[in-house]
Amino acid sequence: MSCLPKRESRRPARGALIAVAAAVVLAGATGRAQSEFTLVTSIPGPADLVQVHGNRAYVVGHGTLRIFDIANVQAPRELGSYTFPEKIWGIEVVEPLIYVAADFYGFGILDISNPAAPKLRGSLKTPGQAKSVAVVGSKAAVADHMSGVDFIDTSNADKPAMLGSFYVEGYAREVAAFGSMAYAVDAPTGVYTFDMTQPGAPDPVHAQQTATAPGMIVVSDPKASQKLAVLVGAGTIQVYDLTKPEAPVRIGALKTPSGRATRATLHGSHAFVADAREGLQVVDLSNPKTLRVVAAYKTTAPARDVAVTDSHVFLVVGAPSETPREFKDQEVLILKHPY
């Protein structure tokens, strides 16, 4: 019989696990410590998507959009919420309005002038599933699984009107606006450019089949020195040069550590990537032809969406919502960053 004393078994608290993770040094070529990121606090789920504008964070969980005051980033305060009857796949915030792509419900325009009581101004049933929305002036482009890209007149927010659709070759996944241009990506390989100043429903001014299973697209600020679009798909980020906005050119790609990246956002010369089980990846875009990961933050639950300000990262983690009440482990981590 062993005479060794029995060792006490203790399960570490969740906060301790996060603290341990934050101290891990990023392995591989980067050699950068993930302790560059400081966990400030978190916003509890449900959470599938996040956007940040000024002192407000917009958190989508299934069909509900919640508005948070983040003037004090250490203590986010919920201001109000609005629930759509279908899952929200994409939003475009142009305060005081939020344009919403809500699956089979279609397109909605939400007025958040009073954030404590958001009000639906107008809506429009799109032909299929509304997946993403981008807005240029008084015109919206909506990625729709059935009809491709729908174009909607939003000059009257109470009565949005369908202008027409353009049928892409595959399944439309997402749209993004860059100046007067809107870009749409579709699976398996499509990238389309639309001049939104054209009357009615525009045909693309440029179309190419150069992407790899794109699931989303994000673009830089048109005023930024680097004019880029980043596509996420097939476990890679794919970078396009927008020097000529009407004709994007693919110039680089990088496979992420997890091979399952879901979404990304751009800040300065970096892409912040939600990289599933590998958490957050920061990719240096200063030379798009030689992309490299320069930092990471490992999370205990899969990272699925990300938003960035000058000082903080808002990272959605947890399993995706399949039903309105299903949000296992979902939260938005708020991290201080040096980039």
DACORLIN-V103686 format. One record per residue. RES is the residue in one small letter. SS is DSSP state (h for helix, s for strand, l for the rest). PSI is psi in radians with two decimals (* if undefined). D_FIRST is the distance of its C-alpha to the first C-alpha in Angstrom with 1 decimal. Layout:
BEGIN
RES/SS/PSI/D_FIRST
RES/SS/PSI/D_FIRST
END
This chain:
BEGIN
m/l/2.37/0.0
s/l/2.44/3.8
c/l/0.11/6.5
l/l/2.48/9.1
p/l/2.52/11.6
k/l/2.23/12.5
r/l/2.27/15.7
e/l/2.34/18.6
s/l/2.18/20.4
r/l/2.30/24.2
r/l/2.15/26.9
p/l/2.54/29.8
a/l/2.77/33.2
r/h/-0.71/36.0
g/h/-0.62/37.9
a/h/-0.66/35.1
l/h/-0.74/35.0
i/h/-0.71/38.7
a/h/-0.70/38.5
v/h/-0.76/36.0
a/h/-0.66/38.2
a/h/-0.27/41.3
a/l/-0.10/39.8
v/l/2.48/39.3
v/s/2.29/41.8
l/l/2.13/43.8
a/l/2.92/43.0
g/l/-2.69/45.7
a/l/-0.44/49.3
t/l/-0.77/49.8
g/l/0.34/47.4
r/l/2.49/48.1
a/s/2.36/45.6
q/h/-0.08/45.3
s/h/-0.06/45.1
e/h/-0.44/48.9
f/l/2.34/48.6
t/s/2.15/47.8
l/s/2.08/46.7
v/s/-0.95/49.2
t/s/-2.94/48.5
s/s/2.74/48.7
i/s/2.14/50.9
p/s/2.70/49.0
g/l/3.08/49.9
p/l/2.56/51.5
a/l/2.08/52.4
d/l/-0.61/53.7
l/s/2.72/56.4
v/s/2.43/57.4
q/s/2.61/60.6
v/s/2.28/61.6
h/s/2.00/65.2
g/l/-2.21/66.0
n/l/0.38/64.1
r/s/2.47/63.0
a/s/2.39/60.2
y/s/2.02/60.7
v/s/2.16/57.6
v/s/2.25/57.8
g/s/1.88/55.3
h/l/-1.98/56.4
g/l/0.08/59.8
t/s/2.30/59.6
l/s/2.16/60.9
r/s/2.53/59.9
i/s/2.24/61.7
f/s/2.42/59.9
d/s/2.09/61.5
i/l/0.44/59.6
a/l/-0.70/62.0
n/l/1.66/58.9
v/l/-0.34/56.5
q/l/-0.24/53.5
a/l/1.26/54.4
p/l/2.47/56.0
r/s/2.12/58.0
e/s/2.26/58.9
l/s/-0.64/62.6
g/s/3.09/63.1
s/s/2.87/62.4
y/s/2.41/64.2
t/s/2.22/62.8
f/l/2.74/64.5
p/l/-0.18/64.2
e/l/2.94/62.7
k/l/2.36/60.2
i/l/2.10/61.5
w/l/-0.41/61.2
g/s/2.62/63.2
i/s/2.70/65.2
e/s/2.06/67.8
v/s/2.06/68.3
v/s/1.40/71.9
e/l/2.37/71.9
p/l/0.38/73.1
l/s/2.62/72.5
i/s/2.19/69.5
y/s/2.29/70.2
v/s/2.34/67.6
a/s/1.93/66.8
a/s/1.17/65.1
d/s/-2.29/64.6
f/l/-0.28/66.9
y/l/-0.68/68.3
g/s/-2.35/69.9
f/s/2.36/71.2
g/s/2.66/71.3
i/s/2.05/72.7
l/s/2.25/70.9
d/s/2.10/72.7
i/l/0.50/70.4
s/l/-0.68/73.2
n/l/1.67/71.5
p/h/-0.35/67.8
a/h/-0.34/66.9
a/h/1.25/68.8
p/l/2.52/69.0
k/s/2.31/71.9
l/s/2.10/72.5
r/s/-0.88/75.9
g/s/2.85/76.3
s/s/2.86/74.6
l/s/2.20/75.4
k/l/2.10/73.9
t/l/2.86/73.4
p/l/-0.58/73.7
g/l/-2.17/69.9
q/l/2.06/66.8
a/s/2.13/67.4
k/s/-0.46/64.7
s/s/2.70/66.0
v/s/2.46/69.0
a/s/2.53/71.0
v/s/2.31/74.1
v/s/1.97/77.1
g/l/-2.18/79.8
s/l/0.48/80.8
k/s/2.36/79.2
a/s/2.51/75.7
a/s/2.27/74.1
v/s/2.20/71.4
a/s/2.18/69.2
d/s/2.27/69.3
h/l/-0.49/67.5
m/l/-0.80/70.5
s/l/-0.07/73.6
g/s/-1.92/72.3
v/s/2.06/73.5
d/s/2.45/75.4
f/s/2.25/77.9
i/s/2.30/78.5
d/s/2.06/81.3
t/l/0.28/79.7
s/l/-0.53/82.8
n/l/1.79/82.8
a/l/-0.39/79.2
d/l/-0.36/80.0
k/l/1.22/81.3
p/l/2.50/79.6
a/s/2.37/81.6
m/s/2.27/80.6
l/s/-0.44/82.5
g/s/-3.14/81.2
s/s/2.74/78.4
f/s/2.17/77.7
y/l/2.00/75.8
v/l/2.93/73.3
e/l/-0.48/72.3
g/l/-2.39/68.7
y/s/2.04/66.7
a/s/2.28/67.6
r/s/-0.85/64.4
e/s/2.74/65.5
v/s/2.69/68.5
a/s/2.60/69.0
a/s/2.46/72.1
f/s/1.78/73.4
g/l/-2.19/76.7
s/l/0.02/79.1
m/s/2.61/77.0
a/s/2.39/74.3
y/s/2.40/71.8
a/s/2.46/70.2
v/s/2.55/67.5
d/s/2.67/66.8
a/s/2.34/64.4
p/l/-0.38/64.4
t/l/0.14/66.5
g/s/2.49/69.2
v/s/2.10/70.4
y/s/2.50/73.5
t/s/2.23/75.7
f/s/2.31/78.0
d/s/1.86/80.7
m/l/-0.10/80.5
t/l/-0.23/84.0
q/l/2.53/85.5
p/l/2.65/87.0
g/l/-2.53/85.3
a/l/1.87/82.4
p/l/2.59/82.4
d/l/2.74/81.8
p/l/2.47/79.4
v/l/-0.23/81.2
h/s/2.42/78.5
a/s/2.45/76.0
q/s/2.74/73.5
q/l/1.15/70.7
t/l/-0.08/68.6
a/l/2.89/65.4
t/l/1.79/62.1
a/l/0.92/61.0
p/s/2.33/61.8
g/s/-0.38/60.1
m/s/2.85/61.5
i/s/2.43/63.9
v/s/2.53/64.3
v/s/2.74/67.1
s/l/2.92/67.8
d/l/2.28/70.2
p/l/-0.40/73.7
k/l/-0.14/74.4
a/l/2.67/71.4
s/l/-0.65/72.3
q/l/2.12/70.1
k/l/1.79/71.3
l/s/2.71/68.4
a/s/2.44/66.9
v/s/2.17/63.3
l/s/2.54/62.2
v/s/2.22/58.7
g/s/2.60/57.9
a/l/0.64/55.9
g/l/0.27/53.2
t/s/2.78/55.9
i/s/2.40/58.1
q/s/2.17/61.7
v/s/2.31/64.3
y/s/2.43/68.0
d/s/2.22/70.8
l/l/0.43/73.1
t/l/-0.71/75.8
k/l/1.65/78.1
p/l/-0.50/76.8
e/l/-0.21/78.7
a/l/1.36/77.0
p/l/2.55/73.3
v/s/2.19/72.1
r/s/2.25/68.6
i/s/-0.16/67.6
g/s/2.81/63.8
a/s/2.69/60.5
l/s/2.25/56.8
k/s/2.30/53.7
t/l/2.79/51.2
p/l/-0.67/47.5
s/l/-0.43/46.5
g/l/0.24/49.5
r/l/0.59/49.9
a/l/2.49/51.9
t/l/-0.82/53.7
r/s/2.89/56.0
a/s/2.84/57.4
t/s/2.81/59.8
l/s/2.48/61.8
h/s/1.99/62.1
g/l/-2.25/64.2
s/l/0.44/63.3
h/s/2.58/59.9
a/s/2.27/58.6
f/s/2.11/55.7
v/s/2.24/53.8
a/s/1.89/51.5
d/l/0.85/49.2
a/s/-2.21/47.0
r/l/-0.28/43.3
e/l/0.07/44.1
g/l/-2.38/45.7
l/s/2.35/48.8
q/s/2.38/50.6
v/s/2.11/53.5
v/s/2.25/55.9
d/s/2.11/58.7
l/l/0.09/62.0
s/l/-0.55/64.2
n/l/1.58/64.7
p/h/-0.33/64.3
k/h/-0.28/64.6
t/h/1.20/61.4
l/l/2.55/59.1
r/s/2.54/55.8
v/s/2.24/52.9
v/s/-0.24/52.8
a/s/2.82/50.1
a/s/2.80/47.7
y/s/1.94/45.6
k/l/2.29/42.5
t/l/2.76/42.1
t/l/-0.32/39.2
a/l/2.72/41.7
p/l/2.39/44.6
a/s/2.31/47.7
r/s/-0.36/50.9
d/s/2.82/53.8
v/s/2.48/54.8
a/s/2.65/57.7
v/s/2.41/58.4
t/l/-3.06/60.5
d/l/-0.42/61.4
s/l/-0.22/58.3
h/s/2.64/55.8
v/s/2.37/54.2
f/s/1.93/53.8
l/s/2.04/51.1
v/s/2.21/50.6
v/s/2.75/47.0
g/l/2.90/45.4
a/l/2.57/46.1
p/l/2.67/49.8
s/l/2.09/51.4
e/l/-0.40/52.2
t/l/2.84/53.3
p/l/-0.45/54.7
r/l/0.06/51.5
e/l/1.86/49.0
f/l/1.02/48.0
k/l/2.20/44.2
d/l/0.15/43.1
q/l/2.40/46.7
e/s/2.95/47.9
v/s/1.93/50.2
l/s/2.38/48.6
i/s/2.02/51.0
l/s/2.41/50.4
k/s/2.36/52.5
h/l/2.77/53.6
p/l/0.25/55.6
y/l/*/57.8
END
